[in-house]
């Protein structure tokens, strides 16, 4: 089935989801191959949920931006960056959003 990704409010309401057709597994595998460089992404569990908060989103965006340099990962990492940015503080945006990688 694969790993799903969604942004949720503290209430549990889903704000946004990773669009169909994007496979997170190659991104997870690339990060897992170098956990010193990608400590947050390397910790994404393919079999369980992995949750990131707004403070972690800043580091996650940096990791994803680095991985985006790999052409085969560029599309998926761009989508994940867009989702992670929804956690960052912005006027009128709720504070307690989470980015959840939903494992199989």
Buried (B, 14 or more C-beta within 10 A) or exposed (E): EEBBBBBBBEEEEEBBBBEEEBEBEBBBBBBBEEEEEBEBBBBBEBEEEBEBEBEBBEBBBBBBEBBBEEEEBEBBBEBBBBBBBBBEEEEEEEEEBBBBBBBE
